[in-house]
């Protein structure tokens, strides 16, 4: 059991490191999506991507605030889906020049793909 847990943690850390590496590539003024990160990693574990970003120990060097849902909605930040955290995400993105209307971003204009 301990070996299995260690292996799971090692795999989880490897995946998280790949997610953080991709997230670092998103330039200011652009966003990407959980789905785009998943495509780049050839996985469909979008919730796992969100969980890794929620636990991001490298912020702001790894700009997880630049990851939004595939519909363009802000979705969440710091493990929260509303309130102060989401307002902070919105402010960070607006400071980078991204226009947000009704908590939604025009992906045709701001999307970064890998």
Secondary structure, 3 states (H helix, E strand, C coil): CHHHHHHHHHHHHHHHHHHHHHHHCCCCCCEEEHHHHHHHHCCCCHHHHHHHHHCCCCCCCCCHHHEECCCCECCCECCECCCHHHHHHHHHHHHCCCCEECCEECHHHHECCC
